[in-house]
Amino acid sequence: MGADEVPRLGGKQTFTCPFCGLPQDRVPTLEQDWVLLEPVVDVLAHLVPAEYRWIGLSDGR
């Protein structure tokens, strides 16, 4: 599956976490990989250990 075939955020296709089964948003990274993030969940940065933090860029990555 190429990058053009993978739906972007805001598409109609939904994804589920392979571990817990909850709905997830598939988000591209700077390294051209994908991560699954919980939709509509904003956690304060100081509550998340530094090695687990994500920074959202204006282009959706």
N, C-alpha and C positions, 0 to 999 in steps of 0.2 A: 504494500500500500504506500503510495507516494504522498508527499506533503500536500499535493493539490487535491487528493481524494479524501483527506481528513477534514471533517467539518470544523470550522472556527467557532469560537465562543459566540453565543447568541444564536446559533443555528437551532433547528427544530429537533435534531437528534439528541437524545439523552444518553448519558453514560452512567454506569453503576460501578462502585468500588468492587474489585474482585475479592476483597477480604471481608467487608461488612455488608455489601449489597445496597448501601445508601446511594442516592443520586449524587452525581459529581459533575463539575465543569471540567472539560479537558482544555488545558492552557499550554501554549507553546513556551519554551524557554529560549534563552539566548543561544544555547548550544544545539538548537534544532531538535530537541527532545520534547516530550509531552509529559505533563504532570496532571494528576487528578486532584482538584481542590473542591471542598464543600462549597456549594453556592450560597450566597448571601450570609456568609460567616466572616465577620471581621474581628480579629483578635488583636488586642493591644500588643505592640512589639515587645515591650518589656516583660510580657508574660510568656514569651516564646524564647527558648534557648537560641543563642546566636547561630548555631550550626543548622537550625531548622527554619530560619526565617526566609520569607520570599518577599521580593520587592516587585510590585506591579508597575510596569512602564506604561506610558501613554499610548503606545501602539498595541497594547493587549498582551505583551509578553511579560 
